[in-house]
């Protein structure tokens, strides 16, 4: 998220045109696509905990080195590298949350876990509004790198491996690891591992997502992720820059992105709660349609305070509904291919995240106003809701 907060300062320092800035925004999304599709599935082979620690190291080192970038090409390369870790991380933590959750609370717990993303973005925005005007954009990347690496010891010493992974894949030492986890939980220990079934022995390969049972749902999930990513990452990447174009000062423009992410946190929490009551797919559709309506009527608001409130409500609807798609993916696939399924859904969808900021750059460059951009990018989020409603699975209502 730091790149969107730093973008106005980088653009001024390096005299970057909007089209080039759009490519910079999309560079991390290319990395996130690669990470979700090719690094995250390794969690189904070497374990969720190991992949999460690898992701932390990749993210922290990439963000730290970004502070020393000297030109656009270096910035793009480091954004791709950082994105690889981010993409795999999001898929892996969603899987762990799903596998440690009782079914009746799974929607809420997966959503609450992914809510860490906008919480971090909100805190980053609050810090960026103070740090960037005073110390410059490079200092913000150094601070972010330190914050990223900080959880590594906690993960290494306190986070257990997924019980489902240990039982279903049975790597070396699985029985001892399971019994240590059960001892912490106060659960009766095992004397032996359960026998492996043919499905559990199956490798987590992509073609498993296209069996007759999963094919239609997989394609619809990918379409929903794609459309949602188009709108979400247009907003995330361009809100600070577009806010400045409306006349807001740099610090208020940064706060615009921060308020968007703060609204996202409350939207994610609300979606997780309401999906338990009214059904996951229906809740996602309502959130997306409500966000689209806000984007359509944005031109009616001109005061700074109302503009900032609208950004918060957009974050509530778009990000709240979007995170519900992680829960759909977690419920859709069995344990042995769950991270592969989530990772490839995110990866396929992130082509939309790459397209959104780049398209935004082109539209801004040709002079399209903020309100006109919002009308254009409201359409994909509606299509995402429709695709979600078309997914049919007995575990998803």
Steps between C-alpha positions, in 0.01 A plus 500: 500500500790737563555556127160669463575732794847577363389535137436879499847567647673254265320649200617849595859397574549294184250684273309179426207514258169335604548210254837411656354534848228255402769247401673551837170429679443190290854364547434376854177347376694300240713368785191429711354302210818292468518449875137392532517262203846345538635561853179460702426147367828384658314535831313184400842329476729648769237639739315825562728618782819465293355691206379782727852545642653497151247764391591728791869492403421571132267789584728665755812484282315626191340793683830593667691506171225713343614786724827509300351488148654760266273476196167367378641169371656417838175596671300272270737203554490536878121537496472170311730327751309635802170399341603135472509476879176696549304286254606171656448635852134593447412158360687318779350689795149454358564126484630482858204701629254269322667185629503611865139629491184317608262489205234722661753784543717443192364792296566749778841364601642490147372854437637623833841355416515666158388822674862528611570628148295824526600542866865505391410733214317736736791514744741549209291791376495667841877468527557603136302822547753601766820346363489573125450881517770525771761236408416396143360187340816288543475515881150358479621187319768439765239529776273262310778244459564498875128455569486214249787298647390552862246211514754240379612384850136476610416279201814289546446425870125521557308420181415129457482322166152432364345189660325418173829520309684275749220242503430499127853534357689329788848651452797375704436533875128566448390287797725682749399840362130413522534381857684818603214706355240279668680537833475880472130467416424251779399236246566126538823402324531249215685170511522480121414700191175431315541298177548706186222488243555516126381862499743594776787347305406712200749773418372857519507567126298754311300249295337384825313832496335403170349165587127476414418582863699826507537625141196730473548644848872554439438702183228711663722562805785611274264736315371646828855556627603658168215751494532584869875550467450743207294734716678446832852567377395794289365656820793396722762624255343821374295646787788710647603633157142566384421663834784747442355573156180617673699759693568314825841557660761221509424402860123494435557298182696243702224499760253428218675168438517440873128559547428265208693227681342581836159459339628174353571360847148568622356368172694174532386451860139576405510268201635214711217549750214548253610209279445267798141629525392554138736285295845572360417546131199724563697720741786542250254604227332760727835649602620526139180656368493752787862599424418542130209730583732717711744523210220598260382788722844622608469814286223628729754560779746789486598591857826357638334331797228335289757385242703333776183338640415364155847343472442327835162364389647380170766311692227352722312359201774407253753350741232348723348309210838421347635324810190283497640344182791358704244321717320371191830356376586350840161326515507387139809274506608205720809527720743328264449762228371791710803732482545410133135587437512826694838594350395442141168680549687800640767471230251479214306787650810715543523542127207733569705671771775557244253632243312734738784741599644500146161580349457769764832653396391518138160650589658760731756587231228568240326732745215287633376646829493320833122466490506360145766248602282387788206441264718288269644289782163446672397261224755220568406481869136434406609223263709348783190478719300333223776241438511423873126436512534250214740275698319186615647290780332329797760645739431859385162660543 
